[in-house]
């Protein structure tokens, strides 16, 4: 690399709705962005064409020389063999079963490519450039439709024997709990977006008082974790109880993980984490109650810092660090 040139990587966050792309420099800073509807990129060839279009947009929007391109990193919502760059299957994206995506990208664009599960990619980005950069051992958790996780151990992302370690959303917090295809009593069966809304609706249907009724004008389908969070921030008792339950469920899972791998911190992101203190204050309280004083005094719970850019920065980090 010539002196004075900055390394960049292209990060691709392959979502079910949009393919988000960014040109990211070696400091983890986004230099330019592009976004393409996933429906406009049908199949592998269509997707490759969309990425080529996005790369052209990234270079056009970037002022100055791009410098050395470290490669293209892609985070995908599904089951990935990281070492082979092979996609076994993608959640909610048809036509993506058994795809050697890294090899396809390298052939098409003549650059190094890495593919990983999207939450793993976000975890790597957050622990390299975000809230986890001060730690060598951390657990990244994203709260949204489901609950995803990634494990940083000895400053390396731990993927396990089948590249899918860190699935904290399927960690059982109730041995006789809710059944799902992934097992029984899994965390996301209690704190996924839909489950949080269902809990609030159930209590409203039982006649419990709440300003939520006026906020949604009786339309239960309008109740979301965000709306519940707004009510909680206004002091609504029912909404605060819902968030306290969510926090306690998370604490139960975090305590088990703490005793198993002894991380220094939990880094929590995703939509539900945007609720702030109404989630994090009871989470820290309940976690402390579930741990011995030795661990309770040492473990930290932090809010993720990269926000909506976590996916693209994380994906770029997959190749930037090599």
N, C-alpha and C positions, 0 to 999 in steps of 0.2 A: 504493500500500500504506500502510495506517495505521501511524503510528509505534508501535513496540513489538510489532507483529505479525511473526511469523516465516514466511518462505516455506517451503512444502513441495511435494514432488512425489511422485507415486506411481510406484514402480518395479516393473515386472513382468518376471520371469524365466520365460520360456515354455519349460519343459523337456519332454522326452518322457514323463516320469513325473509331475511335479508342475508346477503353475503357482504360483510363489512370488511373493508381493506384499509390498511394504513402503511405509510412509509415511516419507519421508526428509526431514530438514530441510536448510537451506542450508549447514550445516556437515558434511553427509554422515553425520549420525547417524540411525540407524533409530529411529523413534518407536513403531511398531507393525508387526506382521507378520500375514500370512494365507497359508494354503497350501491349494490345491485339487487333487485328483488330475486329471491331464490327461484320463483316460478319462471323467470326469464332465462334460467340456466339449467334446462332439463337435461339429465343424463351427464355422463362424464365429459363428453366432448363439448356439450353446451356450457358446462361449468368452466372448462378450460378456456373457452372463448370469452366467457364473462370475466375471468381473472385477467386474461390478456388485455381486455378493454379497460379493466380497472387499473392495471399497472400503467397503461398509457396515461390515464387520468392522473394517477399519483405523480408521475414524472412531470406532467404538464403543470400541475398545481404547485409543485415544489420549486421554490425560487433558488437558483444557484445549482451547482454541480451535485449530483447524487453521490458521487464518490464510489467507493467500493461497495458492491451489493453482496452481503453475506449470504443471502439466499431467501427462500420463501418458507415461512412457517405457517401451518394451518391447524386451527383448533376445530374439531368436529364433534357434533352431539351424538356420540355413539361409542361402539366397541372397537378399539384400535390396537393393533400390534405395533408398538412404537418403534422397535428395532427394525422391523421390515418396512415400515411406512405403509402398512396394509390395513384397510378398513374392512372389518368383518361385517358390520351392519350399522346403519344410522337410524336414530330414533326420528320418526315422523318425516323422513326424507326418502321416498321410494326410489328404487333403481341404484342404490348404493350398497350392494352386498358383494363382498369379495373383490374389492378394488385396490390395486397396487398404486395408490395415489402418489406417493413420493416419487416412484419411478416414472410415472406419467408426467409429473411436473418437471422433473429433471430433463426428460426427453424433449418436452415442448419448449422450455425456457432456458435450458442449458445452465442451470444454477442448482446449488445444493438445496434440498428440501427436507423438511421434517414435518411429520403429522402426529398429532396427539389428541387425546380427549380434550374437549374445550375447557373443562374445569381444571384439568391438569395444567393446561397452558396458562390459564388465568392465575393459578397458584404460583407457577414459576415467575410470571411477570410481577405479581404482587410481592413475592419474596425477594425479587431482584431489584425492583425499582419502586416498590410501594411500601405499605405498612410493615411488611415482614423483613425488610432489608437489614435490620439490626440483629436478626436471629439466625442461628444455624439449624435450629429444630423448631418447626412451626407447623400448624395445621391450618389450611385455608378452607373456609366453608362458604358456600354461596346459597342464599335462601331465596327461593322463587317458586316457580311451579312445582319443582322438586327441591331436593337438598343435595348438593354436590360437594365433593371434598377433594383435597389434594394434600399430600404429606411431604414436607421438607425435612429430611433427616441427614444430619452431617452435611448440611448445605447442598444436598442433592435431592432432586425430586424422586421420591420412591414410588415405583410403579408396580412392584410385585411380580409374581411369576407370570401373570397373563396381562400385564400392562394396565390393569384396572384397579389397583389398590387405591384406598382412600374414599371408597363409597360409603361415607358416613351416613348418608341418607337412608341406607338399608341396615344400619346398626340397630339391633333390637333394644328398645327401652321398656318393653313389656312382653314377658315370655308367653302370655296368653292374649296378646293384643291383636290388632287389626291384621287380617291376612292380606297378602299381596303376592304377585308373581315372584317377588324377591325374598319372601319369607313371612315372618310374623312379628308384628309389633315394631316395624321399622320406623325410624324417626320421621321420615317425610310423610308417613301416614297420619301424623299428628300436626306437623308444622308446615306442610306444603301450603301454597296460597289458598287452594280450594278448601283444605281442611280447616284453616284458620277462619275463613268466611263461614263455613258450615257451623263451626262452634258458636260463632256470634249469632247466627240466624236461629239456631236451636234455642238459645237462651231468650232471644226476643220472642220466639213462638211460645215460650213458657210464661210470657208476660212480664219478664224482668224489665224495669224501667231503663231507658237509655235515650240519649239524644240521637242515636243512630236512626231511629224511626223517622224523625223530622229530616235528617240529613238525606235520606234516600227516598223519602215520601212513600214509605211502605213497599218500595220495590226491592225485595230481598236480593235480587240478582245484581243490584248496584253495590252491594256490600263487598268490599275488597279489603285486604290487609292495609292498604293505604288509607281508605276511608275510616277503618277502625282505628288506625294510628292517629288520624286527625281528631277523632272523638276522644281518644285517650289523652291527647295533648291539651284538650279542653277540660280534663278532669273527670270524664265520664267513667263511672264505676265499672259498668259491664265491660267497656272496651279495655280498661286497665286490667281487669281480671283475665281477659282473653290473652293479652300480651304477657301477663305474669305466667299463665299456663304455658305459652310458647317458650318463654325464657326457662321455665323449669324443665320442660322436655329437652331443650338444648343442653341444659346443665347436666341432665342425666347422661346424655351421650358424651358430652365433653369430659365428664368425670371418668367414664370408662376408658376413653381414649388417653386421658392423662396418666392413668395407672398403667396402661399398656405400653405406651411409647415415650412418656415423659417429655412432651414438647415444652418449649419456653413460652409459647403464645398461641392463641387462636386468633386468626385474622378472619373477620366475618364481613362478607359483602352480599350483593344481591338486593333486590327490591325491598324485602322486609327489613333489611339492615338499615335502610334509609330512615326508619322511624326514630333512630337515635336513642336518647336516654330512656325512653319508655320501654325499650327492649334491653339495652345494655346494663342499666342499673339493676333490674331484677335478675338478669343473667349472671352478673358478677356475684350477686348476693347468693343465689341458689347454688352456683358452682362452689362457692366458698363453703357452703353448708354441707356439700357432698364430698369434700376433700379433707384429708388430714391437714392439720395446720402447716406442716412442712410444705405441701404442694400449694395450699391455698394462699400462702404468703408469696409464692414465687410465680405462679401462672398468671399471664396477662391475657386480657381479651381486648382486641383492637378492632376498630372499624377499617375496612379496606379503603385504600386511598385512590385507586385508579379509576373507579367509577365506570362509566360507559366505555372507556377505552381499555378496560382490563383484558377483554378478549383479543383485541388486535395487538396490544403491547405484549401480552403473554405469548401469542403465536409467533411474533417476531423474535422474542427472546429464545424460542426453541432453537433457532439457527444462529442468533447473535452470539451466544455463549460458546459456540463450538470453534 
